Amino acid sequence: MTSRTLATIRGGRRAPLITTAVLAATVLGAPPAAWAAKLEVRPAQPCYGTSDRVRLVGTGFTRSGSVNIRRDGKILNRRDGKIEPVEADSAGRIAVVATVPDLTRAEQTSTYSAIDRGDPAIRASVPVRLSDLAVTIKPDDTAADRPRRIRARGFTVRGKTLYAHVVRAKTRRTLRVGRLKGACKTAGGVRRLFGKNATRGTYRVQFDTFRQYKPSRLQRIRFKVTIRRVTRSTAAGLAAVASMSRDLAVEAWSRSALDLD
């Protein structure tokens, strides 16, 4: 594969997810009826990457009524083509957890809205900054032991450092890529992923924010790398060449969640 087709792996193969919950009356205290509807993110953070969770809390809706949740106008509380509204409690409060979807660009600001189904005039919205989860490696098809430039973004779930885990069978090696910086948690560096005498075969290189390797991290980007021996018409003779291809990106999951379109 060429570097053009393999330059970037983006996170999020599955549709985003949403879960809902009704807050107990003791959590927020019943607001006066005169209050306007309000929607906010709790706890708030400056940016949310693919598969991260946006926790929305709303007040001022019809008591024991139902509410629709939208992101940039697209309804989220839908399952198998059927709308399943979010239920407000007896004080008109809602709590929603929405998973950040795969994005078509590196970063965007989306508007999350809550609209009362009984009285659509009762509505509230909040802007949320989102980031795609992506890792870029260059060059992607060259000598195995050549240093590679790595760029990453969107690792917002946890951690302050990005790691690369090189895995083959029971052999594992972890490299520190760099410190995550900025609101949308970007990182970069030049790293040698494989040594000069790398064994031929297939490897997995997984990027995440954990020092210890586990294949099931919530936010992760994974490459499949094949190292083969090639003959060159030079005094060097055999050379190890690494060829990278897309394997598995990020998975978003949530128990008792609703699949979104």
N, C-alpha and C positions, 0 to 999 in steps of 0.2 A: 504493500500500500504506500501511497505517496504522502508527503507531509501535508499536502493540501487537504486530503480527505481525513487525516488523522490529527490535525493540529489541535483540536479541542474536543474534550468529552464533557458534555453537560449533564447535570444531575436530573433525576426525576423521570423514570420510565412510567410510573403509574400515575393515575389521576390523583389530584390532591384529595385530602380527606378532611372531614369536619366532624366534631363531636359536640354535643350540647349538654348543658346541665342547668337545672333551676337552682338558684341560690336560696339558701335558707333565710328566713326573715330576720335572723339575728345578725346576718353578715353586713348588710349595708344600712339597714333602717329604712322604713317606708318613707319615700319622698312625698312632699305635699303635692296635691293634684295639680296645682298651678305650675309646677316645674315643667319645662320643656324636656322632650326626650334627649338623652345624652348617651353617646357611645365613646368608649375609650379603651386603650390597650393596657392591660395589667398582668404582669409588670411590663413596662414599656422598655424597649431597647432601640438603639438608633437604626438598626437594619436587620432584616430577616432573610436568610438564605433559603434556597430550595430545601424542602423537607422540614424546615424549622416550623414552630407552631406560634401562631398569632392568637393570643388569648384576649377575647373581647368581652367587655362587661357593659351592659346597657341598663338604663333606668328611664322611667317616665312613660312606659308603654301601657297599653290597656291591661288592667289587672286580670290575671288568669286568661289572657288572650294569646294570640299567636303572632309570630314575627317572621318575616323573610330576611335572610342575610344575603347580601350581594357584594361582589368584588368587581369594581369597574363595570357595574351594570349587569353582570352575569350572576344569576341566582346560584347559591352554593348548597342550600339545604334540599338537595334533590337526590333520590335514590331509585335506580332502575326506571328512570324517566318520570318518576312521581315525586311531587313536591311534598316534603315532610317538614312542616313549619316548626320553628323553635317555639317552645311554650314559655310564656312569661309566668312568674309566680304571682301570688295574691297581692303583691305590692308593685307589680309591673316591671320586674327586673329580669334580665336574661344574662346568661353566661355562655359563650361560644368559643370553641377552640378550632381554628382553621389551619390546615397545613399549607405552607407556601408551595405553589405549583412550579413546574418547569417553566422557565421564562424564555422568550424569543430574543431577548437582548440582555446585556450584562447587568443592567440595573434599571429600575423604574420605581415611580411612586404610584401606588395603587390606592383607590378609595374603597374602604369597606363601609357598607351601609346596612342599617337595620330599619326595616319598614313595617309598620304595624298593619296586619292584614285586615283588622276590623275598621281601622281609620287610617288610610294611607297618608293622611296629612301629618300623622305622628311618625316622624322619622329622624334619624340622626346618622352621622357619618364621621369617619376619621381617616386621615391620610396615613399610609404606612409605606415605608421605604423597603423595597424588596431587591434581592440580588440573586442572580443565577449562580448555581454551584458549578464550578468549572475548573479544570486543570489543563494547562497547555504545556507540552514538552517539545522542545526543538533542539537538535534535529531528532526525528523519530525513526529514521531508518539509516543507520550508519554503523561505524565500528562500535562494538559492544562497550568497550572501555572508554569511549569518548565522553567527556563531561557534557551534560545537557542542561539547558536553561529551562527552569521550571517557573511557571506563573500560575497562581491559584487565587480564587475569590469565593466568597459566599459561605465560608465555614463559620457560621454564627451560633451554632448550638452550644458549644462549650469549648474550653481550652484556649490557650494563648500561643500555641506553637503548632505548626504543621509538620507532620511526619510522613515519610515514605517507607512502606514495608515491602521488602522484596522477598517473595515467598516461592519456594519450589519444593514440593513434597513436604518433608519434615524440616527442611532448612529454611530459616528465617533470618533476615537482617533488617534492622531499622536504622534509617538515616533521618537526621533533623534537617528539614528543608529551610525553615526560617520562622521568624516570629510573625504572628498575625497582626496586621496594623489596620487602622482606620475603622470607620463605622461598619463597612461591609466585609471586614476581615479578609484582607488580601495578604498574600505572601509570595516570596520569590527568592530564587537563588540559583547558583550553578552547582550541580552535584554530579558525581560519578556514580551511577546506579550499579554498574557492573565492573568487575575487575578484568584485567587483561586475560587472565586464564579462566574466564567464566565457562562453566560447563554447558555444553549444548543441551537444548531442551526448551520447555515452555515454563515461563515464570508468570506470577501475578505480582503486579506492583500496585499497592493500594495506598491512597493518600487519605489521611484523616487527622484528627487532633489528639490522638491517644498514643502514648509511648509504647503501650503493649498492643500487639496485633490481635484483632478479632475480626472475622470476616463479616460480622453482622452489625457494624456500627451504623447508627441512624443516618449520619451524613458521611458519605465516602465517595471517592472516585477511584475506579479500578481499571488498570490496563492489563491486557494479556500480551506478554512479550515472548517472542520466539527467537532464540539465539541459535544460529547455524554457522557452520564453517564453510567458507567460500575460498576458492583458489584464485589468486591474483597473479598476473604476469609480472611480478616484481620479486625482488630478493626476499621479501617478507614471507612468501609462500602462503600458508593458510592464515586466514584472519577471521576473527569472530565478528559477526554482524548481528545486530539486534533489530528486529522488526516488530513494531508495536501496532496493536489493533485494539478495537473497542471490545470490551468484555462485558462488564456489568457496571452500571453507574450507581445511582443512589436509589434506595427504596424508602418509601414513606409508609409507615404503618401506624395504626392506632386501634386499640381494642374498642369494640362497640361503636365503630365509626360509620359514617355515611359516605359512600363513594360519590364523588362529584363528577359531573360531566366535564 
